[in-house]
Amino acid sequence: MQISRAVYVQRLGFSAVAALLGAIFALPLVWFAFAPFNARAELGLAIPKPFTLANFATVFQNSFAMQALFNSLVQALGGVVFVGTAATLAAYALSRSSVPGKGAVTYILLLFSSVVSGSAAMVPIFLIISAAGLIDTHLAVILVFAGGLLPTAMFILRDFIDAIPRSYEESAMVAGASPLQAFFDVALPVIRPGIVVVVVWAFVNIWGSFLIPFILLRSDNLMPASVAIYSFYSEAGTPIVTLLAAYSLLYSLPVIVLYLFVNWKFGFRFFGGIKS
């Protein structure tokens, strides 16, 4: 009886500490959720008194900030399509080919990709994009992001493809399917969860990036939201908290919606299927 009581007290203490830590981490999120609807977004005013939508009305009147949200969507979707398509085809080719040293090539690409989108590589990236005449274009941002994310995406998808027995595709080709049909009807449905992982990961990385578009873009009408968010700072560099909170909430919505959609569509039921 004493042992069970000690275990009970231990579990109760652990639950109390976990609840306290959870509350500490949750308080900033609670403030972030309520601050956009507050006329005075102070730290001591979590619940809006009074409730107002004036902050959102002011944000919607900022044409530069609203255009930036659209620009972020264009760049993120463009990068996702490029990375998802290229990574799927390249990973499948690497997995099914008999090229010697293909494993080493994958790891080398993964190693060097860690600096492609970093600040250390921005000078050569800028020179290459400038020489190609792509400065101040969405395409420049999409290509640079794709170059940085593609090796990791290939590495992730290759594990999914390696898990597919070759006999699946061989059976389809014996039945008369071409290699392309075997890929689309057999392999692609099975690796769909991996593609979803890559798409979500690439979207979040591109959506939240600041440095690359800030360096490669010049026109205000091409800037993404990660750059435009600084328009809600005063000339002295202090944030206009109410407007910044409202815009930050709008900026977070696409990622939240994407997460909810993927969770609703797949959830923890990540499985593939083979078309008959």
DRENDO-1510 file (C-alpha; in Angstrom, 1 decimal, always signed):
<recs>
REC; n; res; u; v; w
REC; 1; MET; +0.0; +0.0; +0.0 .
REC; 2; GLN; +2.9; +2.4; +0.8 .
REC; 3; ILE; +4.5; +1.7; -2.6 .
REC; 4; SER; +1.3; +2.4; -4.5 .
REC; 5; ARG; +0.8; +5.7; -2.5 .
REC; 6; ALA; +4.4; +6.7; -3.3 .
REC; 7; VAL; +3.8; +6.0; -7.0 .
REC; 8; TYR; +0.6; +8.0; -6.8 .
REC; 9; VAL; +2.3; +11.0; -5.2 .
REC; 10; GLN; +5.1; +10.8; -7.8 .
REC; 11; ARG; +2.7; +10.7; -10.7 .
REC; 12; LEU; +0.7; +13.6; -9.2 .
REC; 13; GLY; +3.9; +15.6; -8.8 .
REC; 14; PHE; +4.9; +14.9; -12.3 .
REC; 15; SER; +1.5; +15.9; -13.7 .
REC; 16; ALA; +1.6; +19.1; -11.7 .
REC; 17; VAL; +5.0; +20.0; -13.1 .
REC; 18; ALA; +4.0; +19.1; -16.6 .
REC; 19; ALA; +0.8; +21.2; -16.3 .
REC; 20; LEU; +2.8; +24.2; -15.0 .
REC; 21; LEU; +5.3; +23.9; -17.8 .
REC; 22; GLY; +2.5; +23.6; -20.4 .
REC; 23; ALA; +0.8; +26.7; -19.0 .
REC; 24; ILE; +4.1; +28.6; -19.2 .
REC; 25; PHE; +4.5; +27.7; -22.9 .
REC; 26; ALA; +0.7; +28.2; -23.6 .
REC; 27; LEU; +0.4; +31.7; -22.2 .
REC; 28; PRO; +2.3; +33.4; -25.2 .
REC; 29; LEU; +0.1; +31.5; -27.6 .
REC; 30; VAL; -3.1; +32.5; -25.7 .
REC; 31; TRP; -1.9; +36.1; -25.9 .
REC; 32; PHE; -1.1; +35.8; -29.6 .
REC; 33; ALA; -4.6; +34.4; -30.2 .
REC; 34; PHE; -6.4; +37.3; -28.4 .
REC; 35; ALA; -4.1; +40.3; -29.0 .
REC; 36; PRO; -5.4; +41.0; -32.5 .
REC; 37; PHE; -8.9; +41.5; -31.2 .
REC; 38; ASN; -7.7; +43.8; -28.4 .
REC; 39; ALA; -7.7; +47.6; -28.8 .
REC; 40; ARG; -4.7; +47.7; -26.4 .
REC; 41; ALA; -2.5; +44.6; -26.8 .
REC; 42; GLU; -0.7; +44.8; -23.5 .
REC; 43; LEU; +0.8; +41.9; -21.7 .
REC; 44; GLY; -1.7; +42.2; -18.9 .
REC; 45; LEU; -4.7; +42.1; -21.2 .
REC; 46; ALA; -5.0; +38.6; -22.6 .
REC; 47; ILE; -8.8; +38.7; -23.0 .
REC; 48; PRO; -10.0; +41.5; -25.2 .
REC; 49; LYS; -11.8; +44.3; -23.4 .
REC; 50; PRO; -13.5; +45.5; -25.5 .
REC; 51; PHE; -13.5; +43.0; -28.4 .
REC; 52; THR; -12.7; +44.8; -31.7 .
REC; 53; LEU; -11.9; +44.1; -35.3 .
REC; 54; ALA; -10.4; +47.5; -36.0 .
REC; 55; ASN; -6.8; +46.0; -36.1 .
REC; 56; PHE; -7.8; +43.7; -38.9 .
REC; 57; ALA; -9.5; +46.6; -40.7 .
REC; 58; THR; -6.3; +48.6; -40.6 .
REC; 59; VAL; -4.2; +45.7; -41.7 .
REC; 60; PHE; -6.5; +45.0; -44.7 .
REC; 61; GLN; -6.1; +48.7; -45.7 .
REC; 62; ASN; -2.4; +48.1; -46.0 .
REC; 63; SER; -2.1; +47.2; -49.7 .
REC; 64; PHE; +1.6; +46.4; -49.4 .
REC; 65; ALA; +1.0; +43.9; -46.6 .
REC; 66; MET; -1.9; +42.2; -48.3 .
REC; 67; GLN; +0.0; +41.9; -51.6 .
REC; 68; ALA; +2.9; +40.4; -49.6 .
REC; 69; LEU; +0.6; +37.6; -48.4 .
REC; 70; PHE; -0.2; +36.8; -52.0 .
REC; 71; ASN; +3.5; +36.9; -53.0 .
REC; 72; SER; +4.3; +34.5; -50.2 .
REC; 73; LEU; +1.6; +32.1; -51.5 .
REC; 74; VAL; +3.0; +32.3; -55.0 .
REC; 75; GLN; +6.6; +31.6; -53.9 .
REC; 76; ALA; +5.6; +28.8; -51.5 .
REC; 77; LEU; +3.3; +27.0; -53.9 .
REC; 78; GLY; +5.8; +27.4; -56.7 .
REC; 79; GLY; +8.6; +26.0; -54.6 .
REC; 80; VAL; +6.4; +23.2; -53.3 .
REC; 81; VAL; +5.4; +22.1; -56.8 .
REC; 82; PHE; +9.0; +22.2; -58.0 .
REC; 83; VAL; +10.5; +20.4; -55.0 .
REC; 84; GLY; +7.7; +17.8; -54.8 .
REC; 85; THR; +7.8; +16.9; -58.5 .
REC; 86; ALA; +11.6; +16.9; -58.9 .
REC; 87; ALA; +12.3; +15.1; -55.6 .
REC; 88; THR; +9.8; +12.4; -56.4 .
REC; 89; LEU; +11.2; +11.7; -59.8 .
REC; 90; ALA; +14.9; +12.0; -58.7 .
REC; 91; ALA; +14.4; +9.8; -55.6 .
REC; 92; TYR; +12.7; +7.1; -57.7 .
REC; 93; ALA; +15.5; +7.2; -60.3 .
REC; 94; LEU; +18.1; +6.9; -57.6 .
REC; 95; SER; +16.3; +4.1; -55.8 .
REC; 96; ARG; +15.7; +2.0; -58.9 .
REC; 97; SER; +18.9; +2.7; -60.8 .
REC; 98; SER; +22.1; +0.7; -60.6 .
REC; 99; VAL; +24.4; +3.6; -60.7 .
REC; 100; PRO; +27.5; +3.0; -58.6 .
REC; 101; GLY; +28.0; +5.3; -55.7 .
REC; 102; LYS; +24.5; +6.7; -55.8 .
REC; 103; GLY; +24.3; +6.5; -52.0 .
REC; 104; ALA; +27.4; +8.7; -51.7 .
REC; 105; VAL; +26.0; +11.2; -54.2 .
REC; 106; THR; +22.8; +11.5; -52.1 .
REC; 107; TYR; +24.8; +12.2; -48.9 .
REC; 108; ILE; +27.1; +14.7; -50.6 .
REC; 109; LEU; +24.1; +16.6; -52.0 .
REC; 110; LEU; +22.5; +16.5; -48.6 .
REC; 111; LEU; +25.7; +17.8; -47.0 .
REC; 112; PHE; +26.2; +20.7; -49.4 .
REC; 113; SER; +22.5; +21.6; -49.4 .
REC; 114; SER; +22.8; +22.7; -45.8 .
REC; 115; VAL; +24.6; +25.8; -46.9 .
REC; 116; VAL; +22.8; +26.6; -50.1 .
REC; 117; SER; +20.1; +28.7; -48.4 .
REC; 118; GLY; +22.3; +29.9; -45.6 .
REC; 119; SER; +23.9; +33.4; -45.2 .
REC; 120; ALA; +27.3; +32.0; -46.1 .
REC; 121; ALA; +26.2; +31.2; -49.6 .
REC; 122; MET; +24.2; +34.3; -50.4 .
REC; 123; VAL; +27.0; +36.1; -52.2 .
REC; 124; PRO; +27.5; +33.4; -54.9 .
REC; 125; ILE; +23.8; +32.8; -55.1 .
REC; 126; PHE; +23.2; +36.5; -55.7 .
REC; 127; LEU; +25.9; +36.6; -58.4 .
REC; 128; ILE; +24.5; +33.5; -60.1 .
REC; 129; ILE; +20.9; +34.9; -60.1 .
REC; 130; SER; +22.1; +38.2; -61.3 .
REC; 131; ALA; +24.1; +36.7; -64.1 .
REC; 132; ALA; +21.0; +34.8; -65.1 .
REC; 133; GLY; +19.0; +38.0; -65.2 .
REC; 134; LEU; +16.5; +36.8; -62.6 .
REC; 135; ILE; +17.0; +39.4; -59.9 .
REC; 136; ASP; +13.7; +40.8; -58.6 .
REC; 137; THR; +11.5; +37.9; -59.9 .
REC; 138; HIS; +9.5; +35.2; -58.1 .
REC; 139; LEU; +11.3; +32.6; -60.2 .
REC; 140; ALA; +14.6; +33.5; -58.6 .
REC; 141; VAL; +13.3; +32.9; -55.1 .
REC; 142; ILE; +11.6; +29.7; -56.1 .
REC; 143; LEU; +14.7; +28.3; -57.8 .
REC; 144; VAL; +17.0; +29.2; -54.8 .
REC; 145; PHE; +14.6; +27.6; -52.4 .
REC; 146; ALA; +14.3; +24.5; -54.6 .
REC; 147; GLY; +18.0; +24.2; -54.8 .
REC; 148; GLY; +18.3; +24.2; -51.0 .
REC; 149; LEU; +15.4; +21.9; -50.2 .
REC; 150; LEU; +15.6; +19.4; -53.1 .
REC; 151; PRO; +18.5; +17.2; -51.7 .
REC; 152; THR; +16.8; +16.7; -48.4 .
REC; 153; ALA; +13.5; +16.0; -50.0 .
REC; 154; MET; +15.2; +13.4; -52.2 .
REC; 155; PHE; +16.7; +11.8; -49.2 .
REC; 156; ILE; +13.4; +11.6; -47.4 .
REC; 157; LEU; +11.5; +10.2; -50.4 .
REC; 158; ARG; +14.2; +7.7; -51.2 .
REC; 159; ASP; +13.6; +5.9; -47.9 .
REC; 160; PHE; +9.9; +5.6; -48.8 .
REC; 161; ILE; +10.7; +4.3; -52.3 .
REC; 162; ASP; +13.4; +1.8; -51.0 .
REC; 163; ALA; +10.7; +0.3; -48.8 .
REC; 164; ILE; +8.6; -0.7; -51.9 .
REC; 165; PRO; +9.5; -4.3; -53.0 .
REC; 166; ARG; +10.6; -4.2; -56.7 .
REC; 167; SER; +8.3; -7.2; -57.2 .
REC; 168; TYR; +5.3; -4.9; -57.2 .
REC; 169; GLU; +6.5; -3.0; -60.2 .
REC; 170; GLU; +7.8; -6.1; -61.9 .
REC; 171; SER; +4.4; -7.8; -61.5 .
REC; 172; ALA; +2.8; -4.7; -63.1 .
REC; 173; MET; +5.2; -4.8; -66.1 .
REC; 174; VAL; +4.7; -8.5; -66.5 .
REC; 175; ALA; +1.0; -7.8; -66.8 .
REC; 176; GLY; +1.7; -5.4; -69.6 .
REC; 177; ALA; +2.3; -2.0; -67.9 .
REC; 178; SER; +5.0; +0.2; -69.1 .
REC; 179; PRO; +7.7; +1.5; -66.6 .
REC; 180; LEU; +5.9; +4.9; -66.5 .
REC; 181; GLN; +2.6; +3.2; -65.8 .
REC; 182; ALA; +4.2; +1.1; -63.1 .
REC; 183; PHE; +5.5; +4.2; -61.5 .
REC; 184; PHE; +2.2; +6.1; -61.5 .
REC; 185; ASP; -0.1; +3.1; -60.7 .
REC; 186; VAL; +2.1; +1.2; -58.2 .
REC; 187; ALA; +4.9; +3.3; -56.7 .
REC; 188; LEU; +3.3; +6.7; -56.6 .
REC; 189; PRO; +0.2; +5.7; -54.4 .
REC; 190; VAL; +2.5; +3.9; -51.9 .
REC; 191; ILE; +4.9; +6.9; -51.5 .
REC; 192; ARG; +2.1; +9.4; -51.2 .
REC; 193; PRO; +2.6; +9.9; -47.5 .
REC; 194; GLY; +6.3; +10.7; -48.1 .
REC; 195; ILE; +5.3; +13.3; -50.7 .
REC; 196; VAL; +2.9; +14.9; -48.3 .
REC; 197; VAL; +5.7; +15.1; -45.7 .
REC; 198; VAL; +8.0; +16.8; -48.2 .
REC; 199; VAL; +5.2; +19.2; -49.4 .
REC; 200; VAL; +4.4; +20.3; -45.9 .
REC; 201; TRP; +8.0; +20.6; -44.9 .
REC; 202; ALA; +8.9; +22.6; -48.0 .
REC; 203; PHE; +5.9; +24.9; -47.7 .
REC; 204; VAL; +6.7; +25.8; -44.1 .
REC; 205; ASN; +10.4; +26.5; -44.9 .
REC; 206; ILE; +9.6; +28.7; -47.8 .
REC; 207; TRP; +6.6; +30.5; -46.1 .
REC; 208; GLY; +8.7; +31.5; -43.1 .
REC; 209; SER; +11.9; +32.5; -44.9 .
REC; 210; PHE; +13.1; +36.1; -44.8 .
REC; 211; LEU; +16.8; +36.3; -46.0 .
REC; 212; ILE; +16.5; +34.9; -49.5 .
REC; 213; PRO; +13.6; +37.1; -50.7 .
REC; 214; PHE; +14.9; +40.1; -48.9 .
REC; 215; ILE; +18.2; +39.9; -50.9 .
REC; 216; LEU; +16.9; +38.8; -54.3 .
REC; 217; LEU; +13.9; +41.0; -54.6 .
REC; 218; ARG; +13.8; +44.8; -55.1 .
REC; 219; SER; +10.2; +45.7; -55.9 .
REC; 220; ASP; +7.7; +46.3; -53.1 .
REC; 221; ASN; +5.0; +44.5; -55.1 .
REC; 222; LEU; +7.1; +41.3; -55.0 .
REC; 223; MET; +8.1; +41.2; -51.4 .
REC; 224; PRO; +6.6; +38.3; -49.3 .
REC; 225; ALA; +4.9; +38.6; -46.0 .
REC; 226; SER; +8.0; +37.7; -44.0 .
REC; 227; VAL; +9.5; +41.0; -45.2 .
REC; 228; ALA; +6.3; +43.1; -45.3 .
REC; 229; ILE; +5.7; +42.3; -41.6 .
REC; 230; TYR; +8.3; +45.0; -40.8 .
REC; 231; SER; +6.0; +47.6; -42.2 .
REC; 232; PHE; +4.2; +47.4; -38.8 .
REC; 233; TYR; +7.2; +48.8; -37.0 .
REC; 234; SER; +7.6; +52.5; -36.4 .
REC; 235; GLU; +10.4; +54.6; -37.8 .
REC; 236; ALA; +12.2; +54.2; -34.4 .
REC; 237; GLY; +12.0; +50.4; -34.8 .
REC; 238; THR; +9.4; +49.8; -32.2 .
REC; 239; PRO; +6.5; +47.4; -33.1 .
REC; 240; ILE; +2.9; +48.6; -33.4 .
REC; 241; VAL; +1.8; +45.6; -31.3 .
REC; 242; THR; -1.9; +45.5; -32.2 .
REC; 243; LEU; -1.3; +45.7; -35.9 .
REC; 244; LEU; +1.7; +43.3; -35.7 .
REC; 245; ALA; -0.4; +40.8; -33.8 .
REC; 246; ALA; -3.3; +41.0; -36.3 .
REC; 247; TYR; -1.0; +40.6; -39.3 .
REC; 248; SER; +1.0; +37.8; -37.6 .
REC; 249; LEU; -2.3; +35.9; -37.1 .
REC; 250; LEU; -3.2; +36.3; -40.8 .
REC; 251; TYR; +0.4; +35.2; -41.7 .
REC; 252; SER; +0.0; +32.0; -39.6 .
REC; 253; LEU; -3.3; +31.0; -41.0 .
REC; 254; PRO; -2.1; +29.2; -44.2 .
REC; 255; VAL; +0.3; +27.0; -42.2 .
REC; 256; ILE; -2.4; +26.2; -39.7 .
REC; 257; VAL; -4.9; +25.4; -42.5 .
REC; 258; LEU; -2.4; +23.2; -44.3 .
REC; 259; TYR; -1.8; +21.3; -41.0 .
REC; 260; LEU; -5.5; +20.9; -40.4 .
REC; 261; PHE; -6.1; +19.7; -44.0 .
REC; 262; VAL; -3.3; +17.2; -43.9 .
REC; 263; ASN; -4.4; +15.9; -40.4 .
REC; 264; TRP; -8.0; +15.6; -41.7 .
REC; 265; LYS; -7.0; +14.0; -45.0 .
REC; 266; PHE; -4.4; +11.6; -43.6 .
REC; 267; GLY; -4.1; +12.0; -39.8 .
REC; 268; PHE; -2.1; +9.1; -38.4 .
REC; 269; ARG; -3.4; +6.8; -41.2 .
REC; 270; PHE; -0.3; +7.2; -43.4 .
REC; 271; PHE; -0.6; +4.3; -45.7 .
REC; 272; GLY; -0.3; +3.7; -49.4 .
REC; 273; GLY; -2.2; +1.6; -51.8 .
REC; 274; ILE; -1.7; -0.3; -55.0 .
REC; 275; LYS; -4.1; +0.3; -57.9 .
REC; 276; SER; -5.7; -2.7; -59.3 .
</recs>
